Amino acid sequence: MPASSLGTWSVLIAALAAQVLVRPSIADCVGIMCPEVESLQLLQYTSSHVGSPESSGPGCPGPSCGAPGCPGFVKCPTEDDFPLPFKGSYPTSYPFQPGMHFPKGFKWGLGTASYQIEGAYNEDGRGVSIWDTFSGANTVGMPGSVCEQAPCPVSSAMGIKGATGNVANDFYHKYKQDIAMMASMGVQSYRFSVAWPRVVPTGVTSDGINQKAIAFYHDVIDELIAHGVEPIITMYHWDLPQGLQDMSWNSSIAACDSKYKQGWYECADGTVDNPQPSGMSALVVKEFTSYATLLLKEYGSKVKYWATFNEAWTFTFLASGGRGKAPNVQPWYDADVWPYVAGHNVIIAHAMAVSVFRQMQEKGELTKEHKVLITNNQDWREPLTTSPSDIAAAEYALEGQLAWYCDPIYGVKTEAGYEHDYPASMKMTLPYMPNFTMQEKQLLEANRPDVFGLNHYGTGWQSFNCTGSGTASSSCTTEDGLPMAVSSWLFQAPWGFRKLLNWIAKRYGRDLPIWGTESGWSDNTISALQAKYDTGRLMYYFGYIMEMWNAIHVDGVKMEAFMAWSLMDNYEWERGYAERFGCLYNEFQFGADPNSPSPESPVYVADQGVIDGVCGSSCEDANVGKPAPVGAYNQTRHAKNSILWLQWVWESNSMVDQSRFLASTIGGDVCYGEGEYNGVKCSLSSTIPGPAPPSAYSY
């Protein structure tokens, strides 16, 4: 391994040694999930394996580093370390029980993201985002554009080529209708994101701020407040301004070279063989801090709850190696390296924004009631068996996704306080992993968020050594016996949600409030009435909310909020409009969009970094499903059974019998909007489903 890595490894050992020396006895600490044991194990293992590459031990750090059968862990777990509750036997049904009430003040709501719903991609001075570029939208002449001539290239990593967020749900024009609709349904909280490239078109604050965008978000917030809906703002939901990341379609850009804007991948000049993330000195970190400051100063007096980033794992880990998220471009395509460079810079950007938040609280510009968080995502991984290897494999999967971000940001709960660093399992096994400087660690320690934001969808069984290599990456996930959504990765298991909540509370402290910021289910329905009978989504929310109640009242987890995803069907990123997560069906008015990719659009081959061929029939309007800009304001939204049931839950703050929506439904097509839809008169309000049944209030 590089000499710099050896030096860092030695520093890690010394630091861990110091931590162990000052801690209380670990005699009462059992299991690999106990930080005291993990630190001591890592110390014991690495203290005899540091030196030259030849003497650093068999493959350490490396994919097999760790105890035999348990890479990433110095000591294999025992059966006593199996994550609880549930072990080998799992709920097969969730019968309704009256009297299951949630704590007073529990927050209920729905969420969306700017690029997924706003549309108006080239209106009122908005700049280009990396998703405009990735999806192949016509960005010629827009601030930050890297496309000089239409048709603009579409990425080979785009799942459904031709689909863009150009029009989406037209929320930019229809927000007053949609907020009136939310109020009619009794929505209490609405989590939405601000589009960075709309507010700061190039991403560089000194280039100018878009005052029309500032006014737009003021209008949205004011409208929400006027209708009694509490706004929760996410600062960044994947739409990085393209102006912060240089890109060339056919020529080479050098990584770790300050001549270029490198986006989240910025690293110190000349360190490309072992990238050193630029951290606090990165342009993107500085500009995000300026952007966050701008938002807090503009809207902080109106909005109390703020999330810095949404799903950092998704927009870093899946944004290289052809995994389907923007940008997936050269020279930052190597998935073994660049997600971790980007992730490091994101963590520091988050901490810088929280630092600004705290300073504003100290000055009285924000109150003590203002809260800041970051939302990270994790699907539960259950050991397939009680074998030590499967238990370790499941823990390794959780640490390699959720703990990758949350360990540094929230710190792992210990007797002596909190440890803010990457999980030892990642340091031991990955081919590349950056390290925090002392200054960065101090920044993280001083700026712990107020709330743990969790996006959770599904569950899978984790087993070790499916490939036969016996390495950390040899594990696999299966989903036997779990219901599957339309999305290929989404399998329903309410008990997995409960187990994840317990895992978080145990690792980061039971005093840390947890907010469920996303959970949802996908379908692919093609009409409003077909979509209304959404049994899968209804049972998903019924089971997940019931297990959340159990986590609160049986397990003592400090769960304080649950936001369903999503308000309405919208642009599902690389899957276009083929997968629908909305609690309301959206009639997109599919048709022709002249600013979307056409059959003549060139294709950017991401793994080669060149243009090669054209999109062809894949990008034809009829084969994609493209919301048409003409008539977009006439889009309508239609209630599904799940949102009718959720309205009763919100009203009563209790579990409600779901069987009424399994046997049938209430009313016909509940259409929100203006005009008519298939002979049904649409409106901005509805009396359906009526008051919650008496059983919701019983004790």
C-alpha positions in Angstrom: 0.0 0.0 0.0 1.2 3.6 -0.5 3.5 5.0 2.1 1.0 7.7 3.0 -1.6 5.0 3.8 0.9 3.3 6.1 1.5 6.5 8.0 -2.2 7.1 8.4 -2.7 3.5 9.6 -0.1 4.1 12.3 -1.9 7.3 13.4 -5.1 5.3 13.6 -3.5 2.8 15.8 -2.1 5.4 18.1 -5.4 7.2 18.3 -7.3 4.0 19.1 -4.7 3.1 21.7 -5.3 6.4 23.4 -9.0 5.9 23.3 -8.9 2.4 24.9 -6.6 3.7 27.7 -9.0 6.3 28.9 -12.1 4.2 28.6 -13.8 2.3 31.5 -13.5 -1.5 31.6 -15.1 -3.3 28.8 -15.9 -6.4 30.8 -19.6 -5.7 30.5 -19.4 -4.8 26.8 -20.6 -7.7 24.6 -20.5 -8.1 20.9 -18.9 -6.6 17.7 -21.4 -3.7 17.8 -19.9 -2.4 21.0 -17.5 0.4 20.1 -15.2 -0.4 23.0 -14.7 -4.0 21.8 -14.3 -3.0 18.2 -11.7 -0.4 19.0 -9.7 -2.8 21.2 -10.0 -5.6 18.5 -8.7 -3.2 15.8 -5.9 -2.1 18.1 -4.9 -5.7 18.9 -5.0 -6.7 15.3 -3.2 -3.8 13.6 -0.6 -3.2 16.2 1.3 -6.2 14.9 0.7 -5.6 11.2 2.1 -2.2 10.5 5.4 -1.5 8.7 6.5 -2.1 5.1 4.0 -3.7 2.6 5.8 -7.0 3.1 5.4 -7.0 6.8 1.9 -5.5 7.1 0.2 -8.9 7.4 -1.7 -11.1 5.0 -3.8 -8.7 2.9 -4.2 -6.0 5.5 -5.6 -3.5 4.9 -7.3 -5.4 2.1 -10.5 -7.3 1.1 -9.7 -10.3 3.4 -8.5 -8.3 6.4 -10.0 -9.5 9.6 -10.8 -12.7 11.4 -11.3 -15.8 9.1 -14.8 -15.7 7.7 -15.4 -12.2 9.1 -13.5 -9.7 7.0 -13.7 -6.2 8.5 -13.8 -7.5 12.0 -10.8 -8.6 14.1 -13.0 -11.0 16.1 -16.0 -12.9 14.7 -19.3 -12.3 16.4 -21.2 -14.9 18.2 -24.8 -15.9 18.0 -25.4 -13.5 21.0 -24.6 -10.6 18.6 -27.5 -11.4 16.3 -29.4 -8.0 15.9 -32.7 -7.8 17.7 -35.7 -7.8 17.9 -36.6 -11.0 16.0 -34.2 -13.9 15.4 -35.0 -16.6 12.9 -38.8 -16.1 13.4 -40.5 -13.1 11.8 -44.0 -11.6 11.8 -46.2 -13.0 8.9 -49.2 -10.8 9.6 -50.0 -7.5 11.2 -53.6 -7.5 12.5 -55.1 -4.2 13.5 -55.2 -3.5 17.2 -57.1 -0.4 18.5 -55.5 1.9 21.0 -52.1 2.3 19.2 -51.6 6.0 19.6 -48.4 7.9 18.8 -46.8 10.4 21.1 -48.2 13.9 21.2 -46.5 16.2 18.7 -45.4 13.3 16.4 -44.7 14.7 13.0 -46.5 13.3 9.9 -45.9 14.4 6.4 -44.9 13.9 2.8 -41.8 14.6 0.7 -40.6 15.6 -2.7 -37.4 16.8 -4.4 -36.9 19.8 -6.7 -35.6 18.1 -9.8 -38.3 15.4 -9.5 -41.3 17.8 -9.5 -40.5 21.4 -10.4 -40.1 21.3 -14.2 -39.5 24.7 -15.7 -35.9 23.6 -16.1 -34.9 26.5 -18.5 -37.2 29.3 -17.1 -36.5 32.4 -15.1 -32.7 32.2 -15.1 -32.3 28.6 -13.7 -28.8 27.1 -14.3 -27.9 23.6 -15.5 -27.8 20.8 -13.0 -25.8 17.6 -13.5 -29.1 15.8 -13.9 -30.0 18.0 -16.9 -26.6 17.0 -18.4 -26.9 13.3 -17.5 -30.4 12.9 -18.9 -29.6 14.7 -22.1 -31.8 17.8 -21.8 -31.2 20.7 -24.2 -29.1 23.1 -22.1 -27.6 25.2 -24.9 -27.2 28.7 -23.7 -28.1 28.0 -20.0 -25.8 29.1 -17.2 -23.2 26.4 -16.5 -24.0 24.4 -19.6 -21.4 22.0 -21.1 -23.4 21.4 -24.3 -22.8 23.8 -27.1 -25.1 22.4 -29.8 -28.4 20.5 -29.7 -29.2 17.7 -29.5 -27.2 17.3 -26.3 -25.7 13.9 -25.4 -27.5 11.5 -23.1 -25.5 9.3 -20.7 -25.2 5.6 -21.3 -25.7 5.1 -17.6 -29.2 6.6 -17.9 -31.7 3.8 -17.4 -34.6 5.0 -19.5 -33.0 7.3 -22.0 -35.1 10.2 -23.2 -36.8 10.8 -19.8 -35.9 14.2 -18.2 -37.1 16.5 -15.4 -37.7 19.2 -18.0 -41.4 19.4 -17.2 -42.0 16.7 -14.5 -45.0 17.7 -12.4 -44.9 21.4 -13.3 -44.8 22.3 -9.6 -43.0 25.5 -10.5 -46.3 26.8 -12.0 -48.8 24.6 -10.1 -47.5 25.0 -6.5 -50.6 26.9 -5.3 -52.9 24.2 -6.5 -50.7 21.5 -5.0 -50.4 23.3 -1.6 -54.2 23.8 -1.5 -54.5 20.0 -2.2 -52.1 19.2 0.6 -54.1 21.3 3.0 -57.4 19.7 2.0 -55.8 16.3 2.7 -54.6 17.3 6.2 -50.9 17.2 5.4 -49.1 18.5 8.5 -45.5 18.7 7.2 -44.1 19.0 3.7 -40.4 18.2 3.1 -39.1 19.6 -0.1 -35.8 20.6 -1.6 -34.5 23.8 -3.0 -32.8 23.6 -6.4 -29.3 24.9 -6.0 -28.9 25.7 -9.7 -32.2 27.7 -9.7 -31.0 29.9 -6.8 -27.3 30.1 -7.8 -27.3 29.3 -11.6 -23.6 28.5 -11.9 -23.2 27.3 -8.3 -20.7 30.1 -7.7 -22.3 32.8 -5.5 -20.0 35.6 -6.9 -21.4 34.9 -10.4 -24.8 36.1 -9.1 -27.9 35.0 -7.3 -31.2 34.4 -9.1 -33.7 36.8 -7.4 -36.6 35.2 -9.2 -35.7 31.9 -7.6 -35.4 33.5 -4.2 -38.9 35.0 -4.7 -40.3 31.6 -5.9 -39.2 29.8 -2.7 -40.5 32.6 -0.5 -43.9 32.2 -2.3 -43.9 28.4 -1.8 -43.0 28.8 1.9 -45.6 31.5 2.5 -48.3 29.5 0.7 -47.5 26.5 2.9 -47.6 28.5 6.1 -50.9 30.2 5.1 -52.4 26.7 4.6 -51.2 25.4 7.9 -48.5 23.1 6.4 -45.1 23.1 8.1 -42.2 23.4 5.6 -39.1 21.3 6.1 -36.3 22.2 3.7 -33.6 20.0 2.2 -30.8 22.1 0.9 -29.4 19.5 -1.6 -31.3 16.7 -3.2 -28.7 15.6 -5.9 -29.0 18.5 -8.3 -25.4 19.9 -8.2 -25.0 23.0 -10.5 -23.1 21.9 -13.6 -21.1 25.1 -13.3 -19.2 23.5 -10.4 -18.0 20.4 -12.3 -16.2 20.7 -15.6 -16.9 18.0 -18.2 -15.8 17.3 -21.7 -17.6 14.9 -24.1 -14.5 13.7 -26.0 -11.3 15.2 -24.5 -9.5 14.3 -21.3 -9.9 16.1 -18.0 -7.3 15.4 -15.3 -8.4 14.4 -11.8 -6.8 16.1 -8.8 -6.0 19.1 -11.0 -7.0 22.6 -9.8 -7.2 23.8 -13.4 -10.6 22.1 -13.5 -13.7 22.4 -11.4 -14.1 18.9 -9.9 -17.5 19.0 -8.2 -17.6 16.7 -5.2 -14.6 14.9 -6.5 -12.1 17.7 -5.8 -8.7 16.5 -4.5 -5.3 18.0 -3.9 -3.2 18.6 -6.9 -1.0 15.7 -7.9 -2.5 13.2 -5.6 -4.4 11.2 -8.2 -2.7 7.9 -7.3 -3.9 8.3 -3.8 -6.5 11.1 -3.8 -6.5 13.5 -0.9 -10.0 15.1 -0.7 -9.7 18.9 -0.6 -12.2 19.1 2.2 -12.6 22.6 3.6 -10.6 24.1 0.8 -12.7 22.5 -2.0 -14.5 25.0 -4.2 -17.7 22.9 -3.9 -17.5 22.9 -0.1 -17.0 26.6 0.0 -19.8 27.3 -2.4 -22.2 24.9 -0.6 -21.5 26.7 2.6 -22.3 30.1 0.9 -25.4 28.6 -0.6 -26.5 27.2 2.8 -25.8 30.5 4.5 -28.0 32.3 1.8 -30.9 29.9 2.4 -30.7 30.2 6.2 -30.6 34.0 6.0 -33.5 34.2 3.5 -35.8 31.6 4.9 -34.7 30.9 8.4 -37.2 33.2 10.0 -40.0 31.1 8.4 -38.6 27.6 8.3 -37.5 25.8 11.6 -36.4 22.5 10.2 -33.5 22.0 7.8 -31.7 19.1 6.2 -28.4 19.7 4.6 -28.2 16.7 2.2 -30.4 13.9 1.1 -29.0 10.4 0.7 -25.3 11.1 0.3 -24.6 7.4 -0.3 -26.9 7.4 -3.3 -25.5 10.5 -5.0 -21.9 9.4 -4.4 -21.8 5.5 -4.4 -24.2 5.2 -7.3 -22.7 8.1 -9.3 -19.7 6.2 -10.5 -19.2 2.8 -12.2 -22.3 3.0 -14.3 -24.6 2.5 -11.3 -27.2 4.9 -12.7 -27.0 8.2 -10.9 -25.5 11.5 -12.2 -22.8 12.4 -13.0 -21.1 9.1 -13.9 -18.4 10.8 -16.0 -14.7 10.5 -16.6 -12.2 10.9 -15.0 -14.3 10.2 -11.8 -15.7 6.8 -12.9 -13.7 4.4 -10.8 -16.2 3.2 -8.2 -13.4 1.9 -5.9 -12.1 5.5 -5.4 -14.2 8.4 -6.4 -17.4 7.8 -4.3 -15.2 8.0 -1.2 -13.5 11.2 -2.3 -16.9 12.7 -3.0 -18.3 11.4 0.2 -15.5 12.9 2.3 -16.1 16.4 0.7 -19.9 16.0 1.3 -19.4 15.2 5.0 -17.2 18.3 5.4 -19.7 20.5 3.4 -22.4 19.2 5.7 -20.4 20.1 8.8 -19.6 23.5 7.5 -23.3 24.2 6.9 -24.2 23.0 10.5 -21.4 25.3 11.8 -23.1 28.3 10.1 -26.4 27.1 11.5 -25.0 27.1 15.1 -23.4 30.5 14.6 -26.7 31.9 13.5 -28.3 30.4 16.6 -25.7 31.9 18.8 -26.4 35.3 17.3 -30.1 35.0 17.7 -30.8 34.8 13.9 -32.2 31.3 14.4 -33.9 30.1 17.6 -33.1 27.2 19.8 -36.2 25.6 18.4 -34.6 25.5 14.9 -33.3 22.0 14.1 -30.7 20.8 11.6 -30.2 17.2 10.3 -28.9 15.2 7.4 -31.0 12.4 5.8 -29.1 9.2 5.0 -30.5 6.0 3.6 -30.3 2.4 4.5 -32.3 -0.8 3.7 -32.1 -3.3 6.5 -29.7 -6.3 6.1 -30.7 -9.3 8.1 -28.2 -12.2 8.6 -29.5 -15.2 6.6 -28.4 -17.5 9.4 -27.1 -17.3 12.9 -23.6 -18.2 11.7 -20.9 -15.7 12.8 -20.0 -15.1 9.1 -23.5 -14.1 8.1 -23.9 -11.9 11.2 -20.7 -10.1 10.4 -21.7 -9.8 6.7 -24.9 -8.1 7.6 -23.1 -5.7 10.0 -20.5 -5.0 7.4 -23.2 -4.0 4.9 -24.8 -1.6 7.3 -21.5 0.0 8.2 -20.5 0.3 4.6 -23.5 2.3 3.7 -25.2 4.1 6.7 -22.3 4.2 9.0 -20.0 5.4 6.3 -21.7 8.8 6.6 -23.3 8.6 10.1 -20.3 7.5 12.1 -18.3 10.7 11.2 -21.3 13.0 11.4 -23.1 11.8 14.5 -20.3 9.9 16.2 -20.6 6.4 17.5 -21.9 6.4 21.1 -19.4 5.2 23.7 -18.9 5.5 27.4 -16.5 8.3 26.9 -18.6 10.3 24.4 -18.8 10.0 20.6 -16.2 8.8 18.1 -16.4 10.7 14.8 -14.6 8.6 12.2 -15.1 6.1 9.4 -16.0 2.6 10.4 -13.0 0.4 11.1 -14.5 -2.3 8.8 -14.2 0.1 5.8 -10.7 1.2 6.7 -9.6 -2.5 7.0 -11.0 -3.8 3.8 -11.5 -1.2 1.1 -8.8 -0.5 -1.5 -9.1 3.2 -0.9 -10.4 5.2 2.0 -9.6 8.8 2.9 -8.8 10.0 6.4 -10.0 13.0 8.4 -7.5 15.6 9.4 -7.5 16.7 13.0 -9.1 20.0 12.0 -11.9 18.1 10.2 -12.5 15.9 13.2 -12.8 18.9 15.4 -15.3 20.4 13.0 -17.4 17.3 13.1 -17.2 16.9 16.9 -18.4 20.5 17.3 -21.3 20.3 14.9 -23.3 17.2 15.7 -26.8 17.5 14.1 -30.0 17.7 16.3 -31.9 15.0 14.6 -31.1 11.7 12.8 -32.8 11.7 9.4 -33.5 8.3 8.0 -34.7 7.2 4.5 -35.7 3.6 4.6 -37.5 1.4 2.1 -36.9 -2.3 2.3 -35.0 -5.4 3.6 -32.9 -8.2 2.4 -31.1 -11.3 3.8 -27.3 -11.0 3.9 -25.1 -14.1 3.6 -21.3 -14.4 3.4 -19.1 -15.8 0.7 -21.6 -16.2 -2.1 -18.8 -15.8 -4.7 -16.4 -18.2 -3.0 -13.6 -15.7 -2.6 -14.1 -15.2 1.1 -13.5 -11.5 0.8 -15.5 -8.6 2.2 -17.2 -8.1 -1.1 -18.1 -11.8 -1.4 -21.4 -11.4 0.5 -24.7 -11.2 -1.3 -28.3 -10.1 -0.6 -31.4 -12.2 -1.3 -35.0 -11.5 -0.7 -36.8 -14.9 -0.5 -40.2 -14.6 1.0 -40.4 -10.8 0.9 -43.0 -8.9 -1.3 -41.4 -7.0 -4.2 -42.4 -3.6 -5.6 -42.0 -2.6 -9.2 -38.5 -1.2 -8.3 -36.1 -4.1 -8.6 -34.4 -3.2 -5.3 -37.4 -2.8 -3.1 -38.7 -5.7 -0.9 -41.1 -5.1 1.9 -40.5 -6.2 5.5 -41.9 -4.0 8.3 -39.9 -5.8 10.9 -36.7 -4.8 9.1 -37.7 -1.1 9.7 -38.0 -1.8 13.4 -34.7 -3.6 13.5 -32.9 -0.7 11.7 -34.4 1.9 14.2 -33.0 -0.2 17.1 -29.6 -0.5 15.4 -29.4 3.3 14.9 -30.5 4.0 18.5 -27.9 1.6 19.9 -25.1 2.9 17.8 -25.7 6.7 18.0 -27.4 7.0 21.3 -31.0 6.6 22.5 -31.3 10.3 23.3 -30.9 11.2 19.6 -34.3 11.9 17.9 -34.9 9.9 14.7 -37.1 11.3 11.9 -38.2 9.0 9.1 -37.7 11.3 6.2 -38.6 8.8 3.4 -40.3 5.5 3.1 -42.4 4.3 0.2 -43.5 1.8 -2.4 -43.5 1.8 -6.2 -46.0 0.6 -8.8 -46.4 1.2 -12.5 -50.1 1.9 -12.9 -51.4 3.6 -16.0 -54.7 5.2 -15.0 -56.1 7.0 -12.0 -58.7 4.4 -11.0 -56.3 1.5 -11.5 -53.8 3.4 -9.3 -56.3 4.1 -6.6 -56.4 0.5 -5.4 -52.8 0.4 -4.3 -52.9 -2.6 -2.0 -49.1 -3.0 -1.9 -48.5 0.6 -0.8 -51.3 0.5 1.7 -50.0 -2.6 3.4 -46.5 -1.3 3.2 -47.5 1.8 5.2 -49.7 -0.1 7.6 -47.0 -2.6 8.5 -44.2 -0.1 8.6 -46.1 2.4 10.8 -47.1 -0.4 13.1 -43.6 -1.6 13.6 -42.5 2.0 14.1 -45.1 2.2 16.9 -43.5 -1.0 18.4 -40.1 0.6 18.2 -41.3 3.6 20.1 -43.5 1.9 22.7 -41.9 -1.5 23.1 -38.2 -0.8 22.3 -37.9 2.7 23.6 -36.6 4.2 20.3 -36.9 8.0 20.2 -38.8 8.2 16.9 -40.4 11.6 16.3 -41.5 11.8 12.7 -42.6 9.9 9.6 -42.6 11.3 6.1 -44.1 9.2 3.4 -42.5 9.2 -0.1 -43.8 10.7 -2.1 -46.6 13.3 -2.4 -47.3 12.3 -6.0 -45.8 10.2 -8.8 -42.8 12.1 -10.2 -39.6 11.8 -12.1 -37.9 8.7 -10.7 -34.4 9.7 -11.7 -32.7 7.3 -14.2 -36.0 5.3 -14.3 -37.9 8.2 -15.7 -41.6 7.9 -15.2 -41.7 4.1 -15.3 -41.8 3.7 -11.5 -44.4 5.6 -9.5 -43.9 6.2 -5.7 -46.6 8.8 -5.3 -49.4 8.6 -2.8 -51.3 10.4 -5.5 -51.4 9.3 -9.1 -50.1 12.0 -11.5 -51.6 12.4 -14.9 -48.4 13.7 -16.7 -50.0 14.5 -20.1 -47.3 12.5 -21.9 -46.5 13.7 -25.3 -43.7 15.4 -27.2 -40.9 17.4 -25.4 -38.7 19.0 -28.0 -36.0 19.7 -25.4 -35.6 16.1 -24.4 -33.3 13.6 -26.1 -34.5 12.4 -29.5 -33.5 9.4 -31.6 -30.7 11.6 -33.1 -29.2 12.5 -29.7 -25.6 11.3 -29.3 -24.8 8.9 -26.4 -22.0 9.6 -24.0 -20.4 6.2 -23.2 -19.6 6.7 -19.6 -17.0 4.0 -19.0 -15.0 5.2 -22.0 -15.6 8.9 -21.7 -16.4 9.4 -25.4 -19.4 10.0 -27.7 -20.4 6.9 -29.6 -23.6 6.4 -31.6 -27.0 7.9 -31.1 -30.0 7.1 -28.9 -32.2 5.7 -31.6 -35.6 4.3 -30.9 -35.0 4.2 -27.2 -35.5 8.0 -27.1 -38.6 8.2 -29.2 -41.4 9.9 -27.4 -43.8 7.0 -27.7 -41.2 4.6 -26.1 -40.3 6.8 -23.1 -43.2 8.7 -21.6 -42.4 12.4 -21.6 -44.5 15.0 -19.9 -45.3 17.5 -22.6 -44.5 21.2 -21.9 -47.6 22.3 -23.8 -50.6 21.8 -21.5 -48.5 20.9 -18.5 -50.5 23.2 -16.3 -53.5 20.9 -17.0 -51.8 17.9 -15.2 -54.0 16.4 -12.5 -53.4 14.5 -9.3 -55.5 11.6 -8.1 -55.8 10.1 -4.6 -54.8 6.5 -4.0 -56.2 4.4 -1.2 -52.9 4.8 0.7 -53.3 8.5 1.0 -56.9 8.2 2.1 -55.9 5.9 4.9 -52.9 8.1 5.8 -55.2 11.0 6.2 -57.0 9.1 9.0 -53.7 8.2 10.6 -52.6 11.9 10.6 -56.0 13.1 11.9 -56.1 10.6 14.8 -52.3 10.3 15.4 -53.0 6.6 15.8 -53.0 3.3 13.9 -56.2 2.9 11.9 -57.8 -0.2 10.6 -56.8 -0.6 7.0 -59.3 -3.3 6.0 -61.8 -0.6 4.7 -59.4 0.0 1.8 -58.6 -3.7 1.2 -62.2 -4.8 0.7 -63.1 -1.8 -1.5 -62.5 1.9 -1.5 -64.3 5.2 -0.8 -65.8 7.1 -3.6 -64.6 7.2 -7.2 -61.8 9.1 -8.7 -60.7 11.9 -6.3 -59.2 14.3 -8.8 -57.2 17.4 -7.7 -56.6 20.2 -10.2 -58.6 22.2 -12.6 -61.0 21.2 -15.3 -62.0 17.5 -15.9 -60.4 14.2 -16.1 -62.2 11.4 -17.9 -65.5 13.1 -17.2 -64.7 13.6 -13.5 -64.7 17.3 -12.3 -61.5 18.1 -10.6 -61.1 20.4 -7.6 -58.5 21.7 -5.2 -60.2 20.1 -2.2 -62.2 16.9 -1.4 -64.4 15.6 1.4 -63.2 12.0 0.8 -62.4 10.0 2.9 -64.3 11.8 5.6 -63.5 11.7 9.4 -61.4 8.8 10.8 -63.5 5.9 12.2 -64.2 5.8 15.9 -61.9 2.8 16.4 -58.9 5.1 15.7 -59.6 7.0 18.9 -60.3 4.0 21.1 -58.2 3.0 24.1 
